[in-house]
Amino acid sequence: MNTHAPHREDGPDGHLVVLGSGPQAEWEYAMQRLSAGGPLLLIDEIPPTWQDPHLAGARIANLLDPVQVLEETRKLAGTRPIAGVLNFHPAHARAATLLRQELALPKASTQQLESSPQRHLTTQLLTRAGVDNSGALHADSYDQALEAAHQVGFPLVCKPASPHTRYAARRVTGLPELAEAFAAATAATWTGTGTVIEPLLEGIEATAYTADASSGPRVVAVSHATFDPQAEPALLPVEVVVDADDVCAMAIEDTARRALAALGHRSGPAQIRMRITSTGPRVISVTPHLTDPLIAMLIEQVTGIDLVSQAGQHARGQVALADESRLGATAVRFLQQPGANRPLPPSAAAQPHVTPYAILRQYAAECRVGPLSRSGHLLVSGIDYPQCIARLRTAAEALQSARHTRDRGR
């Protein structure tokens, strides 16, 4: 099936193929940024609707079938030159890899491509390079999960290697719980990506978002998540804070750089999840591309660093460096909280069963810590997902405006 929006002739030579999309509230920002850099071709599982104004063409394909994606892309390539391919979801990495190979598009390193969809390969590369990591083991069957559990020991975490739902990780304290946890993780993972068994590490979880700079990959923002130990069997994030002002900031940046080097990742935005333990950061996973257009939008609103455009230019084989003076600033993130023990927004007073995503706090004073700095800390509450998105945008815009006013007053 082929659908076409008005063809764009401006921008760099060749079209950028984008694999997959999502709800307009989350993805429109990304499509706007990518289309501003050159014409786009969308390969998705449903026909485009709101995406049409940003596209030069589109085709329908099963994104988990790399051969079908290649066939549909070749149909577009017959009349339009292809400059690169960009995917957000890790489950689409294999299709993106095949397109790069068959259409001679800009490529990433072999190690990077192999490690992205299979977390145990990431573990092997990190261990070989001497980077502390979670020691995750991969399992495609219950027998493999059982063997991995004996190697890891209890308690452990059983989770999808590439989840298609939130809150899919399970805490397992003994063998009687393993079968149920493995079944739940398998049901929540994309076909062919398997399940991960890893130790249950103490400490908070953090994700470092990196951008290209003249000195190499640099941390743009750090998100922190804590987990409710009473929320069994699922591990539910109870709070997520993006805040680069942390005593572990320098260690996080060093770990992120070493992890990317271990995978051969030299350029393009990346995300490094890690657990901040008493002995320092331990890497959980490395994703050598963006996975969340919403967090990228919020990072740009607060820091001025446009990760989506950088990802698009990198996919086209171009170089895009971030402004070094903006690196290390604060960004924003949210996840739903369990329980009803936190304050609800006024609009949710009549719905006591609805839990907020987070609480809004803001720090006006800028504080430098090593190579990183904090200029704000944003959390918002809301009764549903769209409301939180709207409030995050408003809060981020207010913070950005305050920063500009302060800068003009200096």
N, C-alpha and C positions, 0 to 999 in steps of 0.2 A: 504494500500500500504506500502511496506517495502523496504527500501534502506539501504545498509550497506557500510561503509568504513572499512578499516582494523581495526580489533578489537584490542583494547589496553588492556594489562593485568597489566600494571604498575599502580602506584598510590594507593590510599586507597581502601579498600574493597568496592565494590558496585559502581554502576553507578549513575551519576547525571543526572536527567531528566531536560532538558531545554525547557521551553514552549515559542516558537516563536523565530523569528530571524528577519533580515532585510537586507538592502543593505550592501554589502561587505565593502564599505568605512567606514561605521559607526560601523559595528558589528564584523569585523574580529579580532580586538584587543581583544574583550571580549571572543570570541571563543578560541583564542590562550591561554589566561590566564586561562580560565576554564578547557581546556583540559590538561594543564600542571599540574593541580591539581588532575587529575583522569579521567577515561573514561566518555564520554558524550553520552547521548541518546537525540536526538532532536525530539520533537513533534511540527510539524508546518503545515500550511495549504497548502504548496507547497513542492515538492520534493527538497532536498538540492542540491546545485551545488557547489559553492565555499566552503561551510561548510564541505564537505566530508572528507578532510584530518584530520579534528579535531574530527570526530565522530566515535563512535563504533557501531552506529545504528541509524535509524530514522523511524518514521512513520508519516502518514498524518492524520490530524483530524481537525475539526472545533474547534478552541481554545475557542470559546464562548459557546461551548456545553460541560460542565464538564463531563457528562456521557460518551460521545464519547471519550473524552481525556482519561478517566479512562480505557475504554475498550482497546484502542490502547496501553496504557502503560502496561496493564496487559499482552498483547501479548509479549511485550519485556521482562517483568519481568519473563516470563516462562523460559527463558534461561539465563537471566542476573540478578544478584541481584541489587536491587535499593537502593541507599543510601540516596537520597534526591531529592527534586524538587526545581527549581528556575524559577521564572517569573520576567520579567522586566515591562511589561505593566500592569497597574492596572486592565484593563478589564479581564486579565487572572487570577486574584487572586482567583476567585471562583473555577476554575479548579484546581489550585494549592492546595487550601484548601481541596478539595475532595480527591485528591491524597494522601495528608498527612494523612487524616483520614482513608481512606480505605486500604492503604498500610503500615500503622503504621510507617510513616516517621517522622523525627524530626519536631516538631510543634512550631509555635509561640503562643503567648497568644491569648485567644479567643477574647478579646477586640480588639487587634491589627487586627486580621483577619476580624472582622466585620466592623471595621471603615475604612479599606482601600478602598473598592469600593464605599462606601456610605458616602459622606462628611458630611451629617447632623448628622450621628452617631458620627463622629469625634467631631463635634461641641458640642454635648451633653456631651461627655466624658471630653473635655477640660473645659467646663463650670463647670461641677461638681467638677473638680480639681482646679478651680480658676485660670485657664490660660486664659488670654485675647485672644479673637479670633474674627473672622469676623462676627460671628452670622449667618452663612450660613443656609438656609432652603432648604429642598429638595422638588422637585415637579416632579411628574410623569404625570401630566395632566395640561392643561391650567387653570382649576378651582383651582388646588392646587397652581399654580404659581401666580394666582390672589390673593389668600388668603395670600400667602407669601409676595407679594408685599405690601399689606396693612399693614402687620406686620413690614416689614423692612422700608418702606417709600421710597420716591423718592428724589434724583436720586439713582439708584441701578445698580447692575451688574447682568446680566442673562447669564449663561454660562453652558456648558456641565459638568456633574460630572466627566466624563472620556472621554475627547475629542480625536477624531482620526484625527483631522486637527488642524493646528496652527491658531491663531487669531480667535478663535470661540467665544470669550467673547463679549457681547454687552452692551453698556451703555444705560440705559433706564431712561428718564427724566419724563415720564408720562404714563398713561394708554394707550393712542393711540399707543405707540411704543411697548407695552409689548407683544402683540400677535405675531408680526413679529419676535421679539427677541427670544421668546420662541420657535417658529417654527425653526429658524436658529440654536438655541442651540440643539434642539432635533435631527435635521438632522446631527449634528456634533458629537453626543455622541454615544458611543458603546451601543448596544442593552441591555436594562435592567438596565442601570446605572443611567438614569434620568438626570434632570437638576437642577442647583443650583441657588438660588436667594440670593444675599447678598448685604449689604450696599456698596456704592461706597466710599471707604476710601481714605483720603488724604495720601500723603507720597509715598515713593518709595517702590517697591516690592523687596523682597530679598528671596533667597533660601539658607538655611544652609544645607550643606552636612556633615553627621556625620560618624565616624568610631568607632570601638571598641577600647578601651584602658583599661589599668588596673584599672583606676579610673572611668570607665563607658563610655557611649557614649560621644565623644568629637567632636567638630566642626573641620572639615578639611578645608573647604572653604566656602565662602559666595558670592553668585552672586547677583548683584543689577540690577534691571530693572526699567526704567522710561517709561511712556506712553504718547503718543501724544494726548492731549485732543481734537485736531481738527480732528483726524482721525476717526470720527464717520461714520457709526455706530459701526465699530469694534474698539476694543482697541488694537492698534498695538505697540509692544515694539519698541521703537526707539533706545534704547541702552541697552546693558547688560554688566555689568562690574563685574568681579569676583575679589573682593579685600577685604581682611580681615582687612585692616587698615581703621577702621571706628570708629567714636565716639560712635556708638551704638554696637560695637563689643561684649563687655561684656554682654550687655542686650540681644543681639541675642543668644549668647551661653547659657545664663541662661534660656531664653524662650525655646530654642530647647530642652534642657535637661528636663525641666518641662513638655513640650508637649509629649515627648517620654515616660516619667514616667506615664503620665495620660492615655496613651494607653496601658501601660503594656509592652512597648518595652524595652527589656533589652540588646539585642545584635543584631549584624548585621547592615550593612550600612542603612541609612535612609535619607530622604529628608524632610525638613520642610519649607514650603513656608509661608512667613509672610509679613505684611505691616508695614513699619517703620513709625509710626504716631508721632505726637507731644507729645503724652502721653506714647510712648514706642511701642515695637513690638506687633502686634496682629496676631495670627496664622490664616492663610487661609486654609491650608491643611497639613496633615501629611501622607507621603507615607513610610511605613516601609520596603522599599526595593529600590534598584536602578531602575531608569526608563530610563536613558540615557547613553548607553555605551560610546558615544563620550565624554561626560563631564568627565566620569570616567577615560578615557584614558588620557585626558589633565591634570586632577588632578594628576595622577601618574607621568606624564612627568615632571611636575613642582615641585611637593612635594615629590615624591618618595613613596607615599602611594597608594597601589594597592587595591582599593575598590572592583574591580570585583573578584579578588581572595579571598578576605575576604568574599564577598557575597557567593561564591561557597563553601567555607569551612563551613560557617555558615549553609548553606542549607544542608550540610552533617552531621550536628550536631557536628561540630568541633569548637574549639576556635581559633581565629586568632586576635592577638592584634597589633595595629599600633604602630610604633615607636613614643613615646611621644614627642621626640625632634622635630619631623616634623609636629606636629599638629598645625593648625592655619595658615599654609602657604597659599600663593595665588595660585589660579588656573585660568582657562580660560573658557569663554563661548561666544557664539555669537547668534544673531538672526538678521533677515533681518530688515532693516530700511525702513520706508515709505518716500516718497518724494525724490527729486533729488537735495536738497540744500546742500548736503555734498560732499566733494571731491571724485572723482572717481579714481580708479587706472588707470595708463597709458593704460593698455590693454583694458580698457572699454571706451576709448575716442571716438571710433566710434559708441558706443551704448549709447547715452545719456539717453535713457529710463531705463537703468539698474541701480538700486540703490545698493550701497555697503552694506555689512553686518555691518561693523564697521571700525574704523580707528586704525591702529597699533600705540600703545604708549608703552613705556617701562620705568620703573623706576629702576635705578640701585641700589640705596641705600636701604639697609634693615632697616626697622623701626618696633620696637616692640610697641604694644599697648595692655596693660593688658596681658591676656594669649595668644593673637594672634600676629602674625607677618606677615609682607608683604615683599616678596623678589622679586616681579615683578608684572606687571600689563599688560596684553596682550589683545589687540583687533586687529582684522585684517579686511581688506577689500578684496572683491573679486566680480567677475561678476557672479558667480554661486556657488552652494553649494559645489561641489567637490573641486573647487579652494580654497574656504575658509578652508576646511578641511586640504588641503595640506599646506596652509600657516600657519595655526594654529600649525600643527605638526612641521614645520620648525622653527617657532618662539619659541615654547616651548622647542625644542631641543637646540636652541641657548641659551636660558635662563638657562637651566639646565647645559649646558657646562660651561657657565660663572660662575655659582655658584660653580661648582666643581673646576674650576681654582682658584677662590677666596679662597675656603676652603684650597686648597693645599698651597696657598701662606701665610697662617696664621702661 
